[in-house]
Amino acid sequence: MKNTYTICIMLFFILKISAQQESLTFGISGGTNWSSLTGKDIDNLSSDGSTKRAVGHSIGVTLDNKPSNYFGLKHELFYSRRVTTIRMEDEINPAFDSKFKRQYIDLFPASPTLYYKGFEVYVGPYLGLLLNASVQRKDENGSTYTDKTIYGTGQATGDYSQKMDAGFVAGLNYALPNGINIGARYIRGLVPILENSESKHQWKIYNESIFVTIGYKFNKK
């Protein structure tokens, strides 16, 4: 909860500062993402050490401060549902494909942006607040069920998900004169997403996602 308040306070100050800028534009967008995991400890989560990108979705808002024709700052807040296919096995069932699902609030507080003839190129910091996480498992009858204990806390038994992620984002947008824009972005987390509550060891496994979006920008008159 404390992390949620921190993100809300940060967003409030961004909005307050942005509201003073005559060059402020507001936009909304949504789209699809393909999320994977990377890092040397992948085999602690996926039995064969590999992951496959699966389709997720996102929606959010964007504030652009553009004090000049070619340079500005982009502030964004998104909700994203990310899915990655991993390989699971246990003592009862043979190896099978499992969906590792996470839901995040993604904050991009201030990304320096270059503008040229409708193109926008930006790079900046990324913060993610994990809302929930789950993984598919099989019971003794071979039936698939959703296990939400991987979300967990430091008091849980076994592995649990880190509640905060941080890293960087890099992206490219193209804005049409009518306000519609399309874009793509790459997000790379730099914080390990899993920790063992007993050993307090963080597995070196990191988020990696590609997003494709379409949106609309409300230009000031």
C-alpha positions in Angstrom: 0.0 0.0 0.0 2.9 2.4 0.8 4.2 1.8 -2.7 0.8 2.7 -4.2 0.8 6.0 -2.3 4.3 6.8 -3.4 3.4 6.4 -7.1 0.2 8.4 -6.7 2.1 11.3 -5.0 4.7 11.2 -7.8 1.9 11.3 -10.4 0.2 14.2 -8.6 3.4 16.3 -8.8 3.9 15.5 -12.4 0.3 16.5 -13.2 0.7 19.7 -11.2 3.9 20.7 -13.0 2.5 19.7 -16.3 -0.7 21.7 -15.8 1.4 24.9 -15.7 2.7 24.3 -19.2 0.9 25.8 -22.1 2.5 23.1 -24.3 0.8 20.3 -22.4 -1.1 17.7 -24.4 -3.1 14.8 -23.0 -3.6 11.4 -24.7 -5.0 7.9 -24.1 -3.8 4.7 -25.7 -4.1 0.9 -25.4 -2.6 -2.1 -27.1 -0.9 -5.4 -27.0 2.3 -6.6 -25.3 4.5 -9.6 -25.6 6.3 -10.3 -22.4 9.3 -12.6 -21.7 11.8 -13.1 -18.9 15.5 -13.0 -19.0 18.4 -13.7 -16.6 20.8 -16.5 -15.6 18.4 -18.1 -13.0 15.5 -18.7 -15.5 15.8 -22.5 -14.9 14.6 -21.9 -11.3 11.3 -20.9 -12.7 11.1 -22.7 -16.0 12.3 -26.3 -16.0 14.1 -26.2 -19.3 15.5 -22.7 -18.8 13.4 -21.1 -21.6 10.4 -18.8 -21.8 8.0 -17.9 -24.6 6.4 -14.6 -25.2 2.6 -14.6 -24.8 0.0 -12.0 -25.6 -1.1 -9.4 -22.9 -2.9 -6.1 -23.0 -2.4 -2.6 -21.7 -4.2 0.7 -21.4 -3.1 4.1 -20.1 -2.7 7.9 -20.3 0.0 10.1 -21.6 1.0 13.7 -20.8 3.4 15.5 -23.2 5.3 18.6 -22.3 6.6 20.1 -25.5 8.2 23.5 -24.8 9.9 23.5 -28.2 9.2 22.0 -31.6 11.7 19.3 -31.2 12.1 18.4 -27.6 9.9 17.6 -24.6 9.1 15.3 -21.7 6.6 12.4 -21.8 4.8 11.3 -18.6 2.8 8.1 -18.7 0.8 5.8 -16.5 -0.4 2.4 -17.7 -2.1 -0.7 -16.5 -0.6 -3.8 -18.2 -1.5 -7.5 -18.1 1.6 -9.5 -19.0 1.7 -13.2 -19.8 4.8 -15.4 -20.3 4.8 -19.1 -21.1 7.2 -21.2 -19.0 7.8 -24.9 -18.6 6.6 -26.6 -15.5 7.1 -30.1 -14.1 6.7 -31.9 -10.8 7.1 -35.4 -9.3 3.6 -36.5 -10.5 3.1 -34.8 -13.9 5.4 -34.7 -17.0 6.6 -31.3 -18.2 3.9 -29.0 -19.6 3.5 -25.4 -20.7 2.3 -23.0 -18.0 1.1 -19.4 -18.2 2.9 -17.1 -15.8 0.6 -14.0 -15.5 1.3 -10.6 -13.9 -0.6 -7.4 -13.6 1.2 -4.1 -13.2 0.7 -0.4 -12.8 3.5 1.0 -15.0 4.8 4.5 -14.4 7.0 6.3 -16.8 7.7 9.5 -14.8 9.7 11.6 -17.3 11.0 10.4 -20.6 13.0 12.9 -22.6 11.5 12.9 -26.1 12.6 14.1 -29.6 9.9 15.2 -32.0 10.3 15.4 -35.8 7.6 15.5 -38.5 5.1 13.4 -36.4 7.8 11.0 -35.1 8.5 10.8 -31.3 11.5 9.0 -30.0 11.9 8.7 -26.3 13.8 6.9 -23.5 13.5 7.1 -19.8 13.0 5.4 -16.4 10.3 2.8 -15.7 8.7 1.9 -12.4 6.2 -1.0 -12.0 3.9 -1.9 -9.2 2.8 -5.5 -9.2 -0.9 -5.9 -8.5 -1.0 -9.7 -8.6 0.7 -12.8 -10.1 -0.2 -16.4 -10.7 1.1 -19.5 -12.4 -0.6 -22.5 -13.8 0.0 -25.9 -12.2 -1.4 -29.4 -12.4 -2.9 -31.5 -9.6 -2.5 -35.2 -9.0 -5.3 -35.9 -11.6 -3.5 -33.9 -14.3 -6.0 -31.0 -14.2 -4.7 -27.5 -14.6 -5.4 -25.0 -11.8 -4.3 -21.4 -11.1 -1.8 -21.0 -8.2 -1.7 -17.5 -6.8 0.7 -18.2 -4.0 3.6 -17.1 -6.2 2.4 -13.5 -5.5 3.1 -14.1 -1.8 5.1 -12.2 0.8 8.3 -12.5 2.7 6.5 -14.6 5.3 5.4 -17.2 2.7 7.0 -20.6 2.1 9.0 -20.8 -1.1 9.3 -18.3 -3.9 7.3 -15.0 -4.0 7.1 -12.1 -6.4 8.8 -8.8 -5.8 6.1 -6.1 -5.6 8.2 -3.4 -7.3 10.0 -3.4 -10.6 12.3 -0.7 -12.1 14.2 -0.3 -15.3 14.1 1.7 -18.5 11.8 2.2 -21.4 12.6 3.1 -25.0 10.0 3.8 -27.6 8.9 5.2 -31.0 5.5 6.9 -31.8 4.1 8.3 -35.0 1.3 10.9 -34.6 -1.1 11.7 -37.4 -2.5 15.2 -37.9 -5.9 14.1 -36.7 -4.6 13.1 -33.3 -4.4 9.3 -33.8 -1.0 7.9 -33.0 0.6 4.5 -33.2 3.7 3.4 -31.3 6.0 0.7 -30.0 8.1 0.5 -26.9 10.6 -1.8 -25.2 10.7 -2.2 -21.4 13.5 -3.9 -19.6 13.3 -4.5 -15.9 16.5 -4.3 -13.8 15.0 -5.6 -10.5 14.8 -9.4 -9.9 11.2 -10.4 -10.0 11.4 -13.4 -7.6 12.8 -14.0 -4.2 13.0 -17.1 -2.0 11.4 -16.2 1.3 13.4 -18.9 3.2 16.9 -18.2 1.9 16.2 -14.5 1.1 17.9 -15.1 -2.2 16.8 -13.1 -5.2 16.7 -15.1 -8.5 18.3 -13.2 -11.3 15.1 -13.2 -13.5 14.0 -9.9 -15.0 11.0 -8.6 -17.0 11.3 -7.9 -20.7 8.4 -6.7 -22.8 7.5 -5.3 -26.2 4.4 -3.1 -26.5 2.5 -2.0 -29.6 -0.1 0.7 -29.0 -2.7 2.9 -30.7 -4.1 6.0 -29.2 -5.5 9.5 -29.5 -3.9 12.8 -28.4 -6.1 15.7 -27.4 -4.3 18.8 -28.6 -4.8 22.1 -26.8 -6.6 24.8 -28.8 
